[in-house]
Amino acid sequence: MDEFVVYILYSEKFMKTYTDFTSNLIERFKSHHFLETKGYTPKFIGQ
């Protein structure tokens, strides 16, 4: 059985939190850092 981690990110700029879960925390943080082209982040910041 895979193990999952729940994490919360906070944006001081937008004063918002983002909660999610993953089985690969390092890779998931990389994907947040290098803005994805789909999903929550681009919709939120207007991409």
C-alpha positions as CSV (number, residue, x, y, z in Angstrom):
1,M,0.0,0.0,0.0
2,D,1.3,3.5,-1.0
3,E,1.9,6.1,1.7
4,F,0.6,9.6,1.1
5,V,1.5,12.9,2.7
6,V,-1.0,15.8,3.2
7,Y,0.6,19.2,2.8
8,I,-0.5,22.9,3.0
9,L,1.1,25.7,1.0
10,Y,0.5,29.3,1.9
11,S,0.9,32.3,-0.4
12,E,1.7,35.6,1.4
13,K,1.1,37.4,-1.9
14,F,-2.5,36.2,-2.3
15,M,-3.1,35.4,1.4
16,K,-4.4,31.9,0.4
17,T,-3.7,28.4,1.5
18,Y,-3.7,25.3,-0.8
19,T,-4.1,21.8,0.7
20,D,-3.3,18.7,-1.3
21,F,-1.8,15.2,-0.9
22,T,0.8,13.2,-2.8
23,S,2.9,10.0,-2.6
24,N,6.0,11.9,-3.8
25,L,6.4,15.1,-1.9
26,I,9.7,16.3,-3.5
27,E,8.3,16.0,-7.1
28,R,5.1,17.6,-6.1
29,F,6.9,20.6,-4.6
30,K,8.9,20.9,-7.9
31,S,5.7,21.0,-9.9
32,H,4.4,23.8,-7.7
33,H,7.6,25.7,-8.0
34,F,7.7,25.5,-11.8
35,L,4.0,26.5,-12.3
36,E,2.0,23.9,-14.0
37,T,-0.1,24.7,-17.1
38,K,-3.3,23.2,-15.8
39,G,-5.0,22.9,-12.4
40,Y,-5.6,25.3,-9.5
41,T,-2.5,27.5,-9.7
42,P,-2.9,28.9,-13.3
43,K,-6.6,29.4,-12.8
44,F,-6.0,31.3,-9.6
45,I,-3.3,33.6,-11.0
46,G,-5.0,34.1,-14.3
47,Q,-2.8,32.2,-16.7
